[in-house]
Amino acid sequence: MTHRPVPHLIALAVAALGSPSAQAQAANDAATLPAVEVVGRTASGAYHAGDASGAKTELRLRELPQSVRVMTRQAIADLGATKLDDVLDYVGGVSRQNNFGGLWDNIAVRGLAGNENTGMATLLNGFSSNRGFNAPRDLAGVERIEFLKGPAAALYGSSEPGGTLNIVSKRPLWQAGHALEVYAGSHDLKRAALDSTGPIGQTLAYRLNVAIEDRDSFRDQVHARREVVAPAFSWKLGADTTLDYSGEMLRHRTPLDRGVVATADGRLGVIPRERFLGEPADGDVTVDNRTHQLMLSHDWGDNWRGRLGLSHRETGIHGFSTEPTALRADNTLTRQRRLRDYDSDDTALQAELQGRVRTGAVVHELLLGAESFRFDMDTVMLRVNPSATSPYAIDIYQPVYGQAQPTPAPNTDTLEQQRATAFYAQDAITLAPQWRLLAGVRVDRHRQSLLNRRTGVTTRQDPSATSPRIGISWLPTSHWTVYASAGKSFRPNVGTDFGGQAFAPESGRALELGAKWESPGQRMGLTAALFDIRKRNVLTADPAAQTDPARTGYSVAAGEVGSRGLELDFAGQVSTSWRVNASLVYNDVAVRRDSTLLTGTRLLNVPRVNGSLLAVYEGAFANGQRYGLGGGVTHVGARLGQTATAFELPAYTTAKLVAHWRISPALRATLDVDNLFDATHYTSSYSRVWVTPGASRTVTLGLQTKF
């Protein structure tokens, strides 16, 4: 079979968008595609998704007045992704933020991130999963990742107006299947994963995903180990009633690594990207996450369904770290030492009733829901800052480890408690064959307290809010949609400023205008969206930390920031052999009004332009063995690297190579090469002395077997 080069692939995709004959061919191709495997790393599956559970409606994504990008199992498999970070560059409008030294995920959608200490709004099966301290998301137990762009507060309350992630875990299947995967690669990577599912009798099914990973890093002195156990059960209590359980236990251990430094005039590359500037003697910081979810579902006849859900999460971070504070004229870097002892408990209860009502020719899909949660966050930190007589410094050119370590003293000792109750409603209305109207509202009542145990002072606030949204879709043909939407959002801020004062909650509003196209056979989809967002009380790094090391790690609230831009997302099977995922985004994000930061100040780590292309060709040898070969290119524009300064992270472009060979129906080999040309790049920063370099070229070989 002849291999088609990437330029031919792009031409084919363009032709498919505009040519009726090409659309008909795509529909024929869809009918001949092989079925997706039950478990394990998939082949020949779909990039384009027709729906998203996080939208809480039966409307197809083409009908929904909202931009939604779903990273399917096939896309995750083609990228060789084992963690959330591996897929981010292939979703339009997503940018990396400060990842807390590699201890958790932190991203912005449409330029707007959440609190830097808890990350952006992330859901796990519709429940909040970003409160507390959350390790980098492992994908061993993940079915798909839904990027719900725009405000979701009308459904989920506390969230970001730029977007919300809904992680959907793998569910038990009533067909037995088992897969074992092993990987080895650069930097002494070793990973093994098990995916097993099937029925246990007539009424009970299980699924078990387990992964163990151990790896060094391209960074000196840095290594990581993680263990994931994700069990799930589905129990048929009756003909119309099901009880589902989903759990995840994750432990992630690695040194807290703040990365490299730039010179006082903002130059990067003065030291190798591999150089570690902490202290190996600190050992690992451990992040523990334990999640349990129960969902009871019951069908009330043909048109109504009820759901009652319970989620309980425990998270924690524990360990020592040595972190840079300032680069001195003699090229030594002063550092502080910290001990973190953080824990959180989060319990949430949801009740929903969803059904259909017809009034003449108009069909209403109604959703009525209530939610309540209790969240406690216990934060104890010991810290010692450098002094003129005891700088605890390291030479950035000739680092010497093992110097005497100062003993941290009490710094932070707080207990934050959040209690909330909410009621929400949504109506997805089919007004006519060509018109859809989506309207929703949620009312949240919060109680929030922060006890400073060192001073005995408790700060209280009641950040309650009403969050509406409305959107309308026009479907002029069977393949095109034009839509418009508007919505509001809010989010309580956690923590305090340097003076110990709690932050007022964030509030936002968003406007969106877009168009969607879906091919015959629903194998390809394109979304173009224009958006304008305003958000108040956004936390950003305290600019006074530039001159006062004691303020490092503290935040201030900006008055108002704005984000406006254009997004293009394409995903799908453009022929029997080719599948493509592409994005291109222009995003202008800046402070619009503030008393601390200058109007026009850009926000950290948000590029004006970013884009990506992933293309995979799949064919067969003469002996019937199937293979796949493809690659990806991502581009990230220049970004602000430190608040209220001119320091920028340079733009970068990286490439990757992916390949697989199905040796037999039960055995498959894979090759993934990330950063193919070994480009030196910097993915995010917090300041000139906390800059995260991107990984060097990484090669991973894998074997996957089904039994």
Secondary structure, 3 states (H helix, E strand, C coil): CCCCCHHHHHHHHHHHHHCHHHHHHHHHHHHHCCCCCCCCCCCCCCCCCCCCHHHCCCCCCCCCCCCEEEECHHHHHHCCCCEHHHCHHHCCCEEECCCHHHCCCCEEECCEECCCCCCCCEEECCEECCCCCCCCCECCCEEEEEEEECCCHHHHCCCCCCEEEEEEECCCCCCCEEEEEEEEECCCEEEEEEEEEEEECCCEEEEEEEEEEEEECCCCCCEEEEEEEEEEEEEECCCCEEEEEEEEEEEEEECCCCCECCCCCCCCCCCCCCCCCCCHHHCCEEEEEEEEEEEEEEEECCCEEEEEEEEEEEEEEEEEEEEEEEECCCCEEEEEEEEEEEEEEEEEEEEEEEEEEEECCEEEEEEEEEEEEEEEEEEEEEEECCCCCCCCEEECCCCCCCCCCCCCEEEEEEEEEEEEEEEEEEEEEEEECCEEEEEEEEEEEEEEEEEECCCCEEEEECCCEEEEEEEEEECCCCCEEEEEEEEEEEECCCCECCCCCECCCEEEEEEEEEEEEECHHHCEEEEEEEEEEEEEEEEEECHHHHCCHHHCCCEEEEEEEEEEEEEEEEEEECCCCEEEEEEEEEEEEEEEECCCCCCCCECECCCCEEEEEEEEEEEECCCCCEEEEEEEEEEECCEECCCCCCCEECCEEEEEEEEEEEEECCEEEEEEEECCCCCCCEEEEEECCEEEECCCCEEEEEEEEEC
